């Protein structure tokens, strides 16, 4: 087949396109990119988002940060507040450490409530810590102080039973075995 004669402009365009095609082929060879087929389409291969080792490492970091550090941190917080409540404050009125304990419980419960959607796991641990501190603060009304706030053990027992009932209600409502324990 004979090619029709081309004008000088068309020949120049053809040479330019051939040079451009050769240049693209060299770039593809240098970058180890497969050359396009005749149809001009390249098979799309899924690009892995991360290497398997990186995914495992990120999963481990997430598990440690989200679960283990949260448990340890909230456990240390609860134990620290419990020790803070057991100190015998002789210069303060006997009800003040208990009031302080109830305020801390309210703050922790409020933070747990506000974080329930964004930090669900941490929120649950905080709620468990708040429930434990509520019981301990109520226990502080009679024990762990030189002068008890409540001297009537029947009233203290009633309050402790009420706290246990509230804690059980919360744990049943949340369907949590861990909170029940």
NUMAR-206029 format. One record per residue (C-alpha): x, y, z. Coordinates in steps of 0.25 Angstrom, whole numbers, plus 5000, padded with zeros to 4 digits. Layout:
BEGIN
XYZ;...
***
This chain:
BEGIN
500050005000;500550134996;500450255006;499850375001;500950484999;500950575012;501250715012;502450765019;501650805032;501050665033;502450595031;502950685042;501750655051;501950505048;503450515052;503150585064;502150485069;503150365066;504150445074;503150465085;502750315085;504250275086;504450365097;503250315105;503750175103;505050205109;504450275121;503550145123;504750055122;505550135132;504350135142;504049985139;502650015134;502049915125;501749975111;500349995106;499749885097;499249915083;497849955089;498650065097;498050005110;498949955121;498349845131;498049915144;498749845155;498249865170;499349955177;499549905191;499350005201;500449955210;501349845212;500849725220;501949755231;501449905232;500049865233;500349765244;501249875251;500149975250;499049875255;499949845267;500149995270;498650015269;498449905279;499449945289;499050095288;497550065288;497449955297;498649925306;499050065309;497550105312;497349995322;498650025329;498450175329;497050165334;497450055344;498550145350;497550265350;496550185358;497650135368;498250275369;496850335373;496550225382;497850245390;497550395389;496250365396;496850275407;497850385412;497450425426;497250575424;497150625439;497150775435;495950755426;494450735430;494150585429;493150605418;494050685408;494950565403;493650485400;493050605393;494350615385;494250475382;492750485377;493250605368;494350525362;493350415359;492350515353;493550565344;494050435340;492550385336;492350515328;493650495320;493250355318;491850395313;492450505304;493450405298;492550295296;492450305281;493850365277;494650275287;493750155290;494750065296;495350175305;493950215309;493550085314;494850065323;494550205328;493150165332;493650045339;494650125347;493550225351;492650115355;493850055364;494150195370;492650225373;492650095381;493950135388;493550275391;492250225397;493050125405;493950245410;492750305417;492950215428;494350155427;495750205424;495650335432;495850365447;494450425448;493450355439;492350435432;491350335434;491350265448;490050185445;490450055438;489050025434;489050155426;490450125420;489949985416;488750045409;489550145401;490550035397;489449945393;488850065385;490250085378;490249935375;488849935369;489250055361;490549995356;489749865352;488649945345;489750015337;490449885334;489149815330;488749935321;490049925314;490049775313;491449765319;491949645326;493249725330;492449845337;491549745344;492849675350;
***
